[in-house]
Amino acid sequence: MDLEAGRIAARPTAPASSFRLWYMAGILCLTNAVSFVDRQSLPLLINQIKGDFQINDTQVSLLVGFAFILTYAGLSIPAGILVDRFSRRAVLSAGIGFWSASTMFCAFATNYWMMFVGRLGIGAGESVVGPGAASIIRDAFAPDQRGRAVAIWAMGANIGAAAALLLGGLILRAVGDAPSTTVPLFGTVRSWQVVLFGCALITLPVALLVLTFREPARTGTRAPEHSGMKSALAFMARRWKVFALVFLVNGLTIIMTVPHGIWAPAMFERVWKLSRPEIAFTLGIMTLVFGASSQFIAGTVLDRLERAGIANPVPLFGIIVCVLAFLPGVYMPLAPNVTVAWVLQALYMLIATSLFTIGTAFVTRLAPPEMAGKITSLHFLWMGLIGTLVGTTLYAVVADTVYGHAGPLAIAYSLSTVVGILTVLSIIVYALLMLITRQESTKSP
């Protein structure tokens, strides 16, 4: 099946204005939101957990990154197979319930290894989110709607991250940013435990909401020879240059955003001596306003370019975004005062966050509908490994080894250096991708 044939076969019959479709997109947005509530709630608490468990930044990065990605990556391909074979609603609902329980387990952790086990559970549950949403969007939305549908789903990451920061900030403000507080029935607990407990509770209702929309009819070829992982890998092998470059640039750009957001709260606390409630509130509002806006703007632009008949707008769009993100990304950690740092952080969020929508929309566009779950599971597996494991640890290792002598400024120098290098590399890869796709289009009949 060629790309154009896959696009035609997958075009749904529902009208573009269908409330059912956009309600579905909204629920998928919530599934992504609650997954990022669980992911983003921990970074706000890094410094206190680090002190309680007597661990260093590299060990923290393993807790935040490696423990999560071990199961997220290990179960990503099985999750994609489940999504392509069984009810996507049921798979999503079960995954949400499981990671909510795992977050609750983390809330009651009394040592490093208990927290590590809880993070394993969160990664296992969240492995179904990306493949499930991508498969549903691929079947339910027409090509000139998918950019917005993917963007709405992707906005959930910013909404969830903002909710975690705001909820965490409210709880910390309520307890006066104290290290411990008294909770009825539980007695004296650490304030970070209260935050994680609250994040777990807001996740459960979404598991039920997923069951309120209709499962979209599957499109494309459903023959057995097209239903296995082997067929998905063979399809990707036929266009290996494009897939390799897309995966590479998406890996580079994810490090520029997700792990950056994990370490930014620690930087503002260490460098500018801000309180955790203040950091949580400011970053939460900025993530909600600028991050979510960035995703939606990117999706809208992609849909308009699709309707305009541009064959592949992703590489050029990616280059423009990376060029615009370079200066605020590099200079935010080096700002002369905290006000300038906040302004640059907001600008960086508004520009760079769109890179996730751009990359995900392109992978969804490349994948035939009967392989959407499996191909996107491979994509999210790669993104998780690079972003959560490699990226999170990369910032910490650079801070500990290259800039360890700088004390509290080490993480700031690390953020600036890593973002600067990765932005330049992303521009180069996007340029190569644009060249190859242009060559492919000229060879097509």
N, C-alpha and C positions, 0 to 999 in steps of 0.2 A: 504493500500500500504506500503510495507516495503522499507527501504532505498535503497537497491540495485535495486529493481524494479523501483523505482523513478529515479534512476541515469540512468538506461538503457533506460527508456522511454523518458528521456529528452535529449538524445544525439542527437545533430543536425547533418544534413547531409552535411553542408557546410565544405569545406576543411580547415585544420588548418591554411593554408597560405592565406586564403581569405582576400583580401584588405578590402572588405566590413565589415567584422567582426571587424577588428582592427581599421578601421575608426570610426565605431560605438563606440568602446571602448574609442577612443580619444575624441569624442564628449561628452560622459558620464563623462570623466575626466574633461572636461570644465564645465559641469553643477555643479560638485562638487567644482571646483575651484572658480566659481563666488559665490557660497554659502558661501565659507570661506573668500572670499574678504569682504563680508558684515559682517561676524562674527569677523574677525581679525582686521578690520579697527578701531574698537572702542577701543580695549585695548591700542593701541599706544597713544590714546588721553585721556586716563583715568585721568591723573593728571590735565590737563587743564579743562576738563569738570567738574571734581570734584570741582575745584576752582570756575568756572563760576556758577555752580548750588548750591554751598555751601552744599555739601553732604559728608558723610564719606565713608570709604571703603566698609562697609556692604551695604550701599545704592547703591554704584557703582555696587557691585556684583549683586544686585537685578535688576538693569538696564540691565546689560550685560547678566545675567543668567535668572532670574525669568520672566521678561517681554518677553523674547524670547521663553522660554520653555513653557510658559502658553498656547500659541497657537500652538507651534510646537508639544507639547504633546497632547493637546486637539484634534487636527485635524489629528494626526498621523494614527490612526486606520481608519477613513474615507478615508484618502489618500491611504492606502493600499487596501481598498475595491475598490476605483476608479481605481487604477492601475491594479487590477485583472479583471476588467469588461470593461474598456474603453481603448481607444488608449493611450498607455503610452507616446508616443511622445507629444500628445496634452496636457496631464496632466502636463508633465514636462515643456512644453513651457509656459503654462498659469501661473504656479507657479513661474517661473523665472521672468516673466514680473511683477507679483504682488510684489515680494520682491524687485525688482529694484525700483519700485515706492515708496515703503515703506522706502527704504534707502534714497531716495531723500527727503522724508518727514522729516526724522531724520536730514538731512543736514540743514533744515530750522527751526529746533526746537529752541525755545527761552526760554524754561524752562524744568525742569525735567520731567513733565508729558507729554509734547509733545513728548519728546524723548522716553518715556515709550510706548506711543501709536504706534510710528513708529516701535519700536522693536517688538511689538505684530504683526504688519503686516509682518515683516521679518520672524518671526517664522511660521506664517500661510503659506507663500509662500514656505518656505524651507521644509515643512513637506512632500512634494512629492519626494524629491530628492533621499533619500535612497531606499525607496520601489520601485520607478520607475526603478532606475538603477539595483537593485538586481534582479527584475523580468525579465528585458531584458537580463541580463547576464545569468540568470538561463536557459532561453529558447534558447539563441543564441549560447552558448559556450559549448563544450564538457567538461567532468569532468577534463581532464588533461590540459585544457586551462583556467579553471575558476580562478585558483589562480592568474595567470597573469592578467586576465581581471579585477578581483576585485582589484588587486594591482594598475592597471592603473587608475581605477576609484578612488581608495583611494588616489593616488598620487595627485589628484586634490585638496585635502585638503591642502597639503603642497604648491602646486603651487599657490593656491588662497591666502593662508596666506602670502606667500612670496610676491605675487603681491601687497597685501594690505600694507605690511610693506614697500616695495620698492617705491610704488606709493606715500604712505603717506610721506616717507622720502624725496622723490624728491620735493613734494609740500612744505613740511616744510622747506627744504633747499632753495627753490626758494623764499620763503617769509622771509628767514633768521631766522626761528624758532621763529618768532614774534607771539604774541598772536592774532594779528589782521592783516588784509591786505585789500587792495582795489581791488575789482573785477569789471570790466566793467558791467554796467547795474544793479548791485546789491549793489554797494557802498562798505562801510567798513563792513567786516564780520570777524568772528573769524576763525583762521586758521584750526581748527578742522572741521568747516563747509565746507571748501574748500575740505578737504580730503574726507569727506563722499559724497560730490557731485561728485567728480571724480570717486569714487568707484561705485556709482549708474550708471554712464554713461557706464562703461566698461561691465556691466552686460547684457544690452539689446540685443546686437548682438547674444548672445548664445541662447536666446529664439527662434531665427530664425534658427540657425544652427541645433538645435534639430530636426527640420522638414526635414532635408536634408538626413537622413538615413532611410532605409526601416524598417517598423515595423516588428520585427521577428515573425514568426508563433508561436502560443502558443502550448505548448506540455503538456503531462500529461492528467489526467482525467478531462474533462470539464463538467461532469454531475452535475446537480443542487445541489445534496446532498453533493458535494465536493466543492461548490463555496462560501459558507458562512464562516463567522468568527467562527461560532460554530464548523465547521469541522476542522478548523485550530487549535482551542483550544483543541479539542479532540485528534488530532494527537500529539500535544505537551504533553498532559496529559499522553499519553501512554509511552512517554520517558521523564517523568518529571524530573528524577534525572539528566540526561544529560543536558537538557535545563536549569534547575535551576542553575547548576554549570557553564555552559557556560555564561549565562546571568550575574551571579554574578562576575565571573572573568573578563568579558568584561567591567562591570561597574567599577570594581576596576582599571583596566588598563587605561580606558578612563580618569579617574581623574588624572592619572599620566602624561597624555600628553596634552589634550586640555586645561583644566583650568590652567595647569602649563604654557602653552604658553601664556595664557591671562595675568598672573601676572608677568612673567619674564621681559617684558619691563619695568614695573613699578619698579621692583627690581633694574635693571641696572641703572635706572634714579635716584632712591632714594639713593642707597648704593654707587654707583660709580660716581654719579654726571655727567653722560654722557648726551649729548644733544639728543633730540628726533630724529633728522635726523641720527645721528650716530648709535643709537640703531636700528632704522628702517632698515637702510642699512645692518648692520651686521647680524641682526636676519633674515632679508629677504633673503640674500644670503645663510645663513646657513640652513634655512628652505627649500629653493629650492634645494640645493645640498644634504644635509644630510637627511632631512626628506623624500624627494621624493625617494632618493636612498634606504632608509630603507624599504619603502613600496614595491618597485619593487623587491628588493632582497628577501623579505619575500614571495612574490607571486611566484617567480621563484623557490625557495626552496620547497614550497608546491606542485607545479606542478611536480617537479622531484621526490618528495617522493610519490606522487600519481602514477606516472608512474612506480616507483619501486615496487609498490604493497603493500606499508605500509598502513594498514587499517585506522589508525587514528593518524597522526603525530602531531596534534595540541598540545596536553598537554605537550609532551616532548619538543617540539620547544618553547612553551610558558615559560616553566621553565628555559630553557637555556637563553632566552632573558631577563627574569626578573633578573636572577643572574648577568648577564653581565651589566644590567642597574643600579644595586643597588649603586655601589660606585660613578659613575659620577653623579647620581641623588641626592644623599645625600650630596656630598661634593661641588658641583657646587655653591650653595648659600653661602657656608662658605669659599670659596677660599681666599687665602691671598692677591691676587691682581687681577685686572680685566682681565689680559691676561690669567691667569689660569682659571678664571671663564668662559671666552669665549671658551677655549679649552674643558673644561668639558661639557659645554652646547652643543657644537657640537657633542661630543661623546655620550652624552645622547640622542640627537635627532637621531643620526644614529642607535642607538640600540632600544630605546623604541618606536619610531614611528611605527615600524613594528608590534606592538601588535594589532593595529587597523585592519590591513590586516589579521592577523592570526585569530582574532575573527570573523570578518565579513565573511571571506571565509568559516569558519566552519559552521556558521549559514546558509549561502547560500547552503552549501553542505547538511545540514540536511533537508532543506525545500523541499517538493515535488513541482514541477513546478506550479501546479494549486493553490498552497497556498503560493507561494514565496512572493507575494506582502504583504499579510496579516501577515505572520510570521515575515518577515523582518521589517514590520511596527511596530510590537510589540517590536522587537529588538531595532530599532532606537528610538522608544518612550522611552524605558528603558535607552538606552545610553544617550539620551538627558536629561532625568530627572536627572540621576546620574552625568553625565559629566558637563552639562551646569548649572543646578540648584544647585545640592548638591555640586559638585566639586568646582565650582567657588566660592560659598559662604563659603565652608569649609576652603579654604586657607585664606579668608578674616577674618572669625570668629576666627580662630586659631591665626592669626596675631594680631587682635584687643583685644582678651581676654587673651590668654596665654602669648603672647610676647609683649603686649601693652607698657610695660615699656621700651622696647628696642628702641623705636623711629623708625628711618628709617630702622633699621636692623630687625624690626618685620616681614616684609614680607619675608625676606631671611630665617629666622629661621623657619617660617611656611612652606616654600617650602621644606626645608630639612627634617623637621619632617614628614610631610604628605607623601612625596615620600618614605621615608624609611619604614614607617609602611605599606603602601599599597603594596610595592614591596614584603615584607615578606608574607603578606596575600595572594597575588596573587600566589606566589610559592606554598603555602599550598593548595589553591583551585585547581590549575593545577594538583597537585599530586593526589588529590582526584578524579579529573576528569579522569586522566590516569588510576587509579585503577578501577573505575566503568566501563569505556569503555573496559578495558581489560577483566573484568568479563563478560560483555555482549558478547564479541567476543568468549569467551570460551564456552558460553551456546548456541551459534548459531549452527545450524546443519551444 
